[in-house]
Amino acid sequence: MEKIAKLKKATYHLWAFVFSKLISSVGNSVYAFGMSLYILESTGSATGFAINLLCGTIPRTIFSPVAGLAADRFSKKVIVLTSQSFSIFIVMALLLHSYFFELNIWAIYVTTACLSVSSMFTSVTFTSSIANLIDEERIQKAIAFNQTSVSISTIGGPMLGGFLYGMSTMSIFLIIHMASFMIAIVLEATMNFKLFTNKDDQDHASTEGLLKSLKGGYDYIRQQRLLWTVLCTALIINFFSAVVVIGMPFIAIEQLEIKPAHFGVIEGAFSVGIFLASLYLSVRKEFQYPLLIVKRGIIFISIIILSFIYPLMLDMSYVLTVVSFVVLSVLYGITNSLINTPIGVIFQKHTKEAYRGRVFGMMETMAQALSPISIILFGFLFDTIGALFTIIPTSIMMFSVIVYLLRHKVIVQHHPNYEPKWQDTFKHIQNKLTPLYARMLVHTKNRFRQ
């Protein structure tokens, strides 16, 4: 009876988690869209927009390890509810500032930085709590649903923001953000963050110093060969993804002169791809060999990246060029989701509960630190040597690194039961031929005796 009650509660957690993430993501997306347009319209330059992006990126990079350590030391539920409440308080402060004084850029910068810290505490803690909230058999479903909610907010947020921007004041954007987070808090308050906790799975994170505890998280993941391999794989994906972030708009707008409105459709197609793949992953059974799926996905992404240069090399009509980019963007979104979901499942299932916060916090820091480096590097390469000589070597390098990093020996090491299909076929043929060979041998012996 206790097991049935836990599964019912886990089912409730699954849907409460999905709806809270969806509502808060949409509110956050609407707010980010409105503030971005306001900054661009007020300053008339991309510099102000870039500064706002930095205000959202740098705090996440700095505080992610601290958020991970907090998730391991203290109550995850308290951290999630507190950080969400802090987000509401920050936006309310900006609303009051805009009411008594004129809304200014510096106030938005400060708000963006503070929201970045609070949302990072929420995301790291929530991510490290999935295995505590939901039974092991439905972790893939939870991660897939999470990606679905993010993709819906990515598509719907700008659409709603664009509709509201010309018809209402900036106060409406702030009120929508606060209302969405209030609803999310109500849902999260009803969740039991210790439903599937392992009381024996503890370490000394609560008694160690800050630096020693953070080092303990790094040492743990370094000693786990599967987790370290997957972490390196995830960082490689994050690094090389900048070639698409920089390269696709560079090729489409600068070189092929695709109209901004049509390029918006191309970018939206990426979220559509994530949405479709996430829906598929939410209803199918868990992958038997997740590391193999990751390897195949990254190989396919290297092919997709290479395909972005085809419109430059072929004489294609404008319509066919746009359609090609839309198809590639959808495929890129689908493949990204098929890679990220198994990676998330591996980390949820193979990381001890006492280390999950620090592991996910460290992943966040590394990913955030790599992003500006890769963006600057690929931006420089596209400007100096062009699209062809940037994309072709990058695609080949990505393919080669992953084929080596996730080579057959590594796959078999972490999935002992895995055998390639050609081996299955070979065994099948061998099983068919062995009795025939034995009969021939017996027949030969009999003839020899005669």
Secondary structure, 3 states (H helix, E strand, C coil): CHHHHHHHHHHHHHHHHHHHHHHHHHHHHHHHHHHHHHHHHHHCCHHHHHHHHHHHHHHHHHHHHHHHHHHHHCCHHHHHHHHHHHHHHHHHHHHHHHHHCCCCHHHHHHHHHHHHHHHHHHHHHHHHHHHHHCCHHHHHHHHHHHHHHHHHHHHHHHHHHHHHHCCCCHHHHHHHHHHHHHHHHHHHHCCCCCCCCCCCCCCCCCCCCHHHHHHHHHHHHHHCHHHHHHHHHHHHHHHHCHHHHHHHHHHHHHHCCCCHHHHHHHHHHHHHHHHHHHHHHHHCCCCCCHHHHHHHHHHHHHHHHHHCCHHHHCCCCHHHHHHHHHHHHHHHHHHHHHHHHHHHHHHHHHCCHHHHHHHHHHHHHHHHHHHHHHHHHHHHHHHHCCCHHHHHHHHHHHHHHHHHHCCHHHHHHHCCCCCCHHHHHHHHHHHHHHHHHHHHHHHHHHHHHC
